[in-house]
Amino acid sequence: MTVLPLVIAPDPILQQISAPVDVVDDAVRATLDDMLDTMYRSRGIGLAAVQIGVLKRLIVVDVHWREEEAGTRKPLKLINAEILSDSEEESAYNEGCLSFPDQFSEVVRPAYVKVGYLDENGKKQVLEADGLLATCIQHEIDHTNGINFVDHISRLKREMIIKKLVKGKKLGLFDHDDHHHDHDHAHGEHCNH
């Protein structure tokens, strides 16, 4: 298992649609493990394969691992995840993204989702989620569809965030391999995916 460099916005790959996984094999499982290592090292709660430069419909999520009372990891590995249904009720989170370092904005999404996916053994599964887990899964599925959390906010806010990231790239803030984002905000305030 390996910690891999993150794709940092603005980068055109983040707007590309990821391809479905045809066969769940050892290579796919290894990629999922590398994604988890990268997510944990970067202190995120979700990661899509496109964020490590792989255009495959792979996502990993673990919304509880940073909670002091939990102290354990409960990762979810979802292959070819798709939303089967969602709620009319909505919830708002101040979302962040490991590909948009230190940038946050409130995003409103359905409060509940039912998701179909393949597990790491290639078996069909269905997951029902609400709260932060629902938000995180929707955020990651968006990534597989070339959509970023900033696409859900106003153009002005989006342009401000992109401008900061362009400046950060010019200054080399994201160049070194040991740049990891250490956000210990409460999940209700900020959530990094």
N, C-alpha and C positions, 0 to 999 in steps of 0.2 A: 504494500500500500504506500502511496506517495502523495505528498502535498504538492499540488500543481499551481502554476501561476494563474491568476484570475484575469479574465478579459475586463478591461476598464473602459467605460463609456467616455467619450463617444467612439464607438467602433461599429462598423457596418454589420459585423457578424451578429450583433445583438438584435438586429432587425430581420434576420433571416429565419425562415421556418425550418424547424428540425424535422428530419426524416424519421418515420416509424422504424422501430427495431423489428426485423423479420425473424431472427433467431436469437433466443436468449441463451448465450453460451458463456464460457469462462471469460472471454474477452469483455463481454458486457458486464459480468459480475465484477471483474477487476476494475473497470471504469467506475462502477457504482461505489466500490470501496475507496478508490482514489478521490472521488467526489466527496465522500463523507469525511475523509482525512482533511481535505482542503477546507470544507465547511467548518469543521470543528476548530481547525487551526486558526481560521479567520473569524471565529466566534460568531458564525452565522447560524440561522435556524432552518435554512433551506438553500438549495443550490440546484440549478439546472445545468445539463451538460454543456450547453452553449456558452456558459460562463467560464468554462475551461477550454473553449474553442472546439468542442465536439458537437456537431449538428445532428444529434440523435435525441429521440424523445425519452430522455432519462432524467428523473428528478430524485433528489433525496431531501428528507425533511426530518427534523427533530426539534420540536418546539419546547421540550421540557428540560433538555440537558443542562441549561444554564441556571435553572432554579436551585437555590441553595438546599431546599428541603428534598429535592429529588436526588441529586448527586449521581444519577445513573443515566446512561444513554439508551434511548428507545428509538432508534432510527427507523424510518420508513423508506423503502426503496420502491419507486413506482416507475414502471416501464409503459410507454404508450398511454399515459394517463389522459383521460378525457372526462369532462363534467357531464354526467348523465341528467342531473336535475339540480336546481338550486331554489332558494327561497325568495319570496318577495320581500321579506324582512331584510334589512341591510344593517351592516355594522361598519364603523370607521376605525381605521388604525393609522397611526403615523408611521408609514412604511419607509424602510430603507432597503438598500440592495448592496450586496458585496461588489457588484460591478459599478456602483455609483457611490464610492467611498465618502462617508461622513455627510451624505445628503439625505434628507427626510422630508416627507410631505404626507399630509392626510389623504388617504384613498378610501373611498366608499365601495364596498363590495357586498354581494349576498352574504348573509350571516350563516347560511347553511348550504353545504353542497353534498351531493352524492356523486362519487367518482368511481369509474371503472378503470382497471389497469391490470397489467401482468406483474406478478411478483418475480423475485430473482430466480425462481425455478420455472418461469414461463407459464404459471397457472393464473387463470383469470380470477380476479378478486374485485370486490366492491367495498368501498369505504364510505361511511357517512361521517361528516365532520362539521363542527361549528366552532365559533370563537376564533382564536388565533390560528388553530390548525386549518380551518376553512380558508382563512385569509392567506396563509402561507402556501397552501396547495394551489389556490387560484393564481397567486403571484408566480409560482413556478410553472404552472401550465401555460400561463401567459408567455413566459420566456420561450417555451417550445414553439409558440406561435409567432415569435418575433415581436412580441409586445412587452414593453418595459413599464414599470410602475409610473414613470413620468408621463406615459401616454394617457394616463387617467387624470392628470391634473391640468390646470390652465396652461395655455401656451406661454404666458409670461413667466410663471413659476418654472416651467420646463426649461425655457431658454436661460433663466438665471442659473439653474443647476448645471446645465451643459457648459455654460460659460466658465463656471468655477472649475469644472473637470478639465476643460481644455487648458485653462491656466495652470492647473496642477500638473498636467502632463508635460507642458512646456517647461515647468520648473523641475521636472523629474521626480515628483513626489511619489509616483507609483512604480518607479523603475526597479527598485531593488527587491530581491526575492523575499526579503524578510518583512515586507510591508503587510502587516495584518491589522485588522480593524478591531480594536478592543472596546466594544460597546457593552456596558453592563447596565443599560437602561432597563427599567421595568418594561415588560412586554406590552403593557397598555399604552406606553408612551412611544417606544420605538421598537420596530422589529426588522432585523436585517435578514434578507433572503439572498 
